[in-house]
Amino acid sequence: MKEPTAQVRWEQRTQGPLLALAVAFGVAYAVSIVATEAGPWVNAVCMGVEWVVWAAFAVDYVVRLRLAPSRRLFVRSHWLDLLAVALPLFQPLRLLRLVSTLLLVGRRARMASQVTLTTYVAGSVAGLLMFGSLAVLQVERDAPGGNIRTLGDAVWWSFTTMTTVGYGDLAPTTGLGRLLAVGLMLSGIALLGVVTANIAAWFISRFDRDDAEERRMNALLEVLTLEVRELRAEVARLSTGLPVPPSDPGGDGPGTAPTPRGPGPMPVPDAGTGPDAGVSSPRS
């Protein structure tokens, strides 16, 4: 068995801690937006947690880059990770930290062998719904003329946007809010496509299994039919090859061989025992 490289061992060891940090990031981000009446120290702690989580993912990218066999190939194949790490450096905006952290968490979750497609899609839907609601609430809550003022309104708007329904009762009014709407719509379309493809693949695989089972049963039936035909032919061949015994009306029954008779005169039946017994013979 091929021994895993240092990069693969690092990714396996840091998978759990990074996902735990991602959960801490989500909690800190949600508390800082929902708990508007909390003290300044709460917002400061939440801000610190967000920056620590982003820094942890940035360090993880740097370590993986150093452990990669080919750094140029690693950068070319992980350009989205590099973009997610570099986004908050260009503009220290809270929303960019959210987007970059979600991108990094999604990339690391896809690399985990124990994460199935269904779990990944369900987690992506829940994460986008939650963070999209919080982000649009943060942007639109204090906007003049905005109609997304509460968390319930934000969740309803995110759900209708991700499913591409778009009732139109709630809509962002700021440029950043509309940019969030575009991202949610594209993400919703992509996730719906993945779900649809997954369901179609499941049905196709089920039909393939049923067809394979039917083909196997047909093949067994053909073999059994061939064996029955061969058995009938063998029985017919054996039946025509056996001698047929002659029937004897005077014998003891069918199949009884006739009694050989000598060259002497035929015996005369006794008058008292023959079929004409009791009938008087004519006199001469």
Buried (B, 14 or more C-beta within 10 A) or exposed (E): EEEEEEBEEBBEEBBEEBBEBBEBBBEBBBBBBEEEEEEEEBBEBBBEBBBEBBEBBBEBBEBBBEBBEEEEEBBEEBEEBBEBBEBBEEEEEBBBBBBBBBBBBBBBBEEBEEBEEEEBBEBBBEBBBBBBBBBBBBBBBEBEEBEBBEBEBBBBBBBBBBBEEEEEEBBBBBEBBBBBBEBBBEBBEEBBEBBEEEEEEEEEEEEEEEEEEEEEEEEEEEEEEEEEEEEEEEEEEEEEEEEEEEEBEEEEEEEEEEEEEEEEEEEEEEEEEEEEEEEEEEEE
